[in-house]
Amino acid sequence: MQAIINLFQEIASILLSIIMVFGGVTTPATSDLLRNFSDDVNIDFVLTGDTQVCDYMPEREANLISFSEDMMNSDIELDAFLIVGDIAENGMQEEYDRITGHISGYNVNNFIMCTGNHDIRLRDFEQSKARFLNFMNGLNDEENAKDNVYFKYEVNGYTFLSIASDKMEFEEAHISREQLQWLNIELKEATKDGKPVFVLCHQSLAESHGLPNTWGSANSGAGDETLPTYERKDDYDYTGSIGEHSNDIYDVITKYENVFFLTGHLHTGFGKYTYQTISEENNVQGVNVPSVGIDNKDGVYNNPGTGLFVEVTDSQVIFYARDFRNGRFLTTEDWSKAVMAFDIQ
């Protein structure tokens, strides 16, 4: 079996070299470096998702390599780097090892992640959980080590809460009562001082961000308009979403102010499905980030290797769309919401 794995890795390395040499991946430019735009930044981080590296689809790893070159071209010291799930295509140790090799050199102080369905769905849950935690903990200082798939991570006085399926599921996520209680307690504490709180979850709420139409779409209705505020109901189509626990999560996160619900899973490009207000009253915002490894769709800008650079000031959370694969920030000519600022209430 190991011989077969080694053969696949050798083939993947050869294919990866061919892709890089013959232009399948563009080397990032250096004229538009990752940088701070605001003078009073309290915390900054990069947010992305769905690297989904594996041995048999080398173009995904090639996209991550270009993404990483862009990250390393910059002299900026980031407070955090976030991946909202589907880190490894099959949750295999070899896949995590390859990803570690590409991102461990980032000038980043904290690596904060959540598991996606691809990270946990093919093997014993405890084994998958251990592999993910070993991967993330290995990138961080020992004092920030975590022992569960849902956890709190604090950076510069700001709280990040990672939630994830706490048992094996194929596409959706099982969120136990214990995890929901934990989320409620942590949000209550973290929002007391009025600071924004960032909740990482691989899957979006049911019928948010264009679901179910954006799930499995070949490119249905790309556009640039603003989605209406999310509405809670009891008869969802759960396709492509977190599943039957969607309302449970909604009921918790909308109790508190200035919560940013950060998700991936949809492989949806930058466009009308990226941002959706979940609660106007409490300023709860949904942000769905495109894929790094896989081609995106349903957006006005669908390149892989993309993500968001985020700055947080005393009064705003500001998202800047970036094509890391090609080393540049998007402009309003690419997408009208290339810079999206949310006031903190």
TACORMO-V581230 format. One record per residue. N is the residue number from 1. RES is the residue in three letters. PSI is psi in whole degrees, 0 to 359 (NA if undefined). Layout:
# TACORMO-V581230
N_RES_PSI ; N_RES_PSI
This chain:
# TACORMO-V581230
1_MET_316 ; 2_GLN_326 ; 3_ALA_321 ; 4_ILE_317 ; 5_ILE_316 ; 6_ASN_322 ; 7_LEU_315 ; 8_PHE_319 ; 9_GLN_321 ; 10_GLU_317 ; 11_ILE_317 ; 12_ALA_320 ; 13_SER_320 ; 14_ILE_313 ; 15_LEU_322 ; 16_LEU_319 ; 17_SER_319 ; 18_ILE_316 ; 19_ILE_316 ; 20_MET_319 ; 21_VAL_318 ; 22_PHE_20 ; 23_GLY_11 ; 24_GLY_338 ; 25_VAL_134 ; 26_THR_132 ; 27_THR_130 ; 28_PRO_142 ; 29_ALA_161 ; 30_THR_6 ; 31_SER_346 ; 32_ASP_68 ; 33_LEU_154 ; 34_LEU_129 ; 35_ARG_165 ; 36_ASN_141 ; 37_PHE_332 ; 38_SER_151 ; 39_ASP_338 ; 40_ASP_51 ; 41_VAL_126 ; 42_ASN_329 ; 43_ILE_144 ; 44_ASP_151 ; 45_PHE_161 ; 46_VAL_136 ; 47_LEU_126 ; 48_THR_182 ; 49_GLY_168 ; 50_ASP_57 ; 51_THR_319 ; 52_GLN_48 ; 53_VAL_140 ; 54_CYS_170 ; 55_ASP_332 ; 56_TYR_4 ; 57_MET_76 ; 58_PRO_341 ; 59_GLU_332 ; 60_ARG_316 ; 61_GLU_325 ; 62_ALA_320 ; 63_ASN_319 ; 64_LEU_323 ; 65_ILE_315 ; 66_SER_320 ; 67_PHE_314 ; 68_SER_324 ; 69_GLU_320 ; 70_ASP_317 ; 71_MET_322 ; 72_MET_344 ; 73_ASN_335 ; 74_SER_147 ; 75_ASP_355 ; 76_ILE_137 ; 77_GLU_109 ; 78_LEU_143 ; 79_ASP_329 ; 80_ALA_158 ; 81_PHE_125 ; 82_LEU_135 ; 83_ILE_122 ; 84_VAL_56 ; 85_GLY_172 ; 86_ASP_55 ; 87_ILE_309 ; 88_ALA_138 ; 89_GLU_320 ; 90_ASN_12 ; 91_GLY_25 ; 92_MET_149 ; 93_GLN_320 ; 94_GLU_325 ; 95_GLU_314 ; 96_TYR_321 ; 97_ASP_319 ; 98_ARG_318 ; 99_ILE_316 ; 100_THR_318 ; 101_GLY_332 ; 102_HIS_329 ; 103_ILE_350 ; 104_SER_341 ; 105_GLY_3 ; 106_TYR_147 ; 107_ASN_71 ; 108_VAL_139 ; 109_ASN_335 ; 110_ASN_135 ; 111_PHE_117 ; 112_ILE_126 ; 113_MET_167 ; 114_CYS_157 ; 115_THR_149 ; 116_GLY_178 ; 117_ASN_325 ; 118_HIS_334 ; 119_ASP_340 ; 120_ILE_356 ; 121_ARG_350 ; 122_LEU_351 ; 123_ARG_173 ; 124_ASP_133 ; 125_PHE_316 ; 126_GLU_325 ; 127_GLN_315 ; 128_SER_318 ; 129_LYS_314 ; 130_ALA_319 ; 131_ARG_316 ; 132_PHE_312 ; 133_LEU_321 ; 134_ASN_321 ; 135_PHE_305 ; 136_MET_315 ; 137_ASN_328 ; 138_GLY_340 ; 139_LEU_346 ; 140_ASN_168 ; 141_ASP_153 ; 142_GLU_327 ; 143_GLU_342 ; 144_ASN_14 ; 145_ALA_141 ; 146_LYS_157 ; 147_ASP_12 ; 148_ASN_162 ; 149_VAL_343 ; 150_TYR_134 ; 151_PHE_163 ; 152_LYS_141 ; 153_TYR_125 ; 154_GLU_135 ; 155_VAL_123 ; 156_ASN_34 ; 157_GLY_4 ; 158_TYR_147 ; 159_THR_132 ; 160_PHE_129 ; 161_LEU_120 ; 162_SER_123 ; 163_ILE_152 ; 164_ALA_164 ; 165_SER_130 ; 166_ASP_23 ; 167_LYS_168 ; 168_MET_127 ; 169_GLU_155 ; 170_PHE_311 ; 171_GLU_316 ; 172_GLU_188 ; 173_ALA_137 ; 174_HIS_120 ; 175_ILE_108 ; 176_SER_162 ; 177_ARG_322 ; 178_GLU_319 ; 179_GLN_319 ; 180_LEU_318 ; 181_GLN_318 ; 182_TRP_315 ; 183_LEU_317 ; 184_ASN_315 ; 185_ILE_315 ; 186_GLU_320 ; 187_LEU_320 ; 188_LYS_317 ; 189_GLU_316 ; 190_ALA_334 ; 191_THR_2 ; 192_LYS_326 ; 193_ASP_6 ; 194_GLY_358 ; 195_LYS_151 ; 196_PRO_149 ; 197_VAL_139 ; 198_PHE_119 ; 199_VAL_119 ; 200_LEU_132 ; 201_CYS_133 ; 202_HIS_312 ; 203_GLN_147 ; 204_SER_168 ; 205_LEU_154 ; 206_ALA_131 ; 207_GLU_23 ; 208_SER_164 ; 209_HIS_39 ; 210_GLY_0 ; 211_LEU_149 ; 212_PRO_355 ; 213_ASN_330 ; 214_THR_352 ; 215_TRP_120 ; 216_GLY_15 ; 217_SER_147 ; 218_ALA_355 ; 219_ASN_71 ; 220_SER_103 ; 221_GLY_52 ; 222_ALA_142 ; 223_GLY_179 ; 224_ASP_7 ; 225_GLU_175 ; 226_THR_133 ; 227_LEU_149 ; 228_PRO_160 ; 229_THR_140 ; 230_TYR_142 ; 231_GLU_129 ; 232_ARG_136 ; 233_LYS_179 ; 234_ASP_6 ; 235_ASP_55 ; 236_TYR_154 ; 237_ASP_114 ; 238_TYR_3 ; 239_THR_126 ; 240_GLY_2 ; 241_SER_187 ; 242_ILE_340 ; 243_GLY_208 ; 244_GLU_349 ; 245_HIS_11 ; 246_SER_310 ; 247_ASN_327 ; 248_ASP_316 ; 249_ILE_316 ; 250_TYR_314 ; 251_ASP_330 ; 252_VAL_309 ; 253_ILE_335 ; 254_THR_358 ; 255_LYS_344 ; 256_TYR_157 ; 257_GLU_150 ; 258_ASN_45 ; 259_VAL_131 ; 260_PHE_117 ; 261_PHE_107 ; 262_LEU_122 ; 263_THR_168 ; 264_GLY_231 ; 265_HIS_328 ; 266_LEU_344 ; 267_HIS_44 ; 268_THR_130 ; 269_GLY_178 ; 270_PHE_126 ; 271_GLY_208 ; 272_LYS_342 ; 273_TYR_1 ; 274_THR_312 ; 275_TYR_137 ; 276_GLN_125 ; 277_THR_129 ; 278_ILE_324 ; 279_SER_115 ; 280_GLU_320 ; 281_GLU_317 ; 282_ASN_10 ; 283_ASN_54 ; 284_VAL_121 ; 285_GLN_135 ; 286_GLY_133 ; 287_VAL_118 ; 288_ASN_121 ; 289_VAL_143 ; 290_PRO_173 ; 291_SER_146 ; 292_VAL_311 ; 293_GLY_327 ; 294_ILE_147 ; 295_ASP_137 ; 296_ASN_169 ; 297_LYS_175 ; 298_ASP_17 ; 299_GLY_175 ; 300_VAL_348 ; 301_TYR_107 ; 302_ASN_12 ; 303_ASN_145 ; 304_PRO_176 ; 305_GLY_26 ; 306_THR_170 ; 307_GLY_189 ; 308_LEU_135 ; 309_PHE_130 ; 310_VAL_131 ; 311_GLU_139 ; 312_VAL_124 ; 313_THR_185 ; 314_ASP_333 ; 315_SER_348 ; 316_GLN_156 ; 317_VAL_122 ; 318_ILE_126 ; 319_PHE_129 ; 320_TYR_119 ; 321_ALA_134 ; 322_ARG_139 ; 323_ASP_91 ; 324_PHE_328 ; 325_ARG_327 ; 326_ASN_8 ; 327_GLY_47 ; 328_ARG_151 ; 329_PHE_142 ; 330_LEU_152 ; 331_THR_175 ; 332_THR_344 ; 333_GLU_331 ; 334_ASP_318 ; 335_TRP_131 ; 336_SER_335 ; 337_LYS_35 ; 338_ALA_331 ; 339_VAL_124 ; 340_MET_117 ; 341_ALA_133 ; 342_PHE_125 ; 343_ASP_146 ; 344_ILE_125 ; 345_GLN_NA
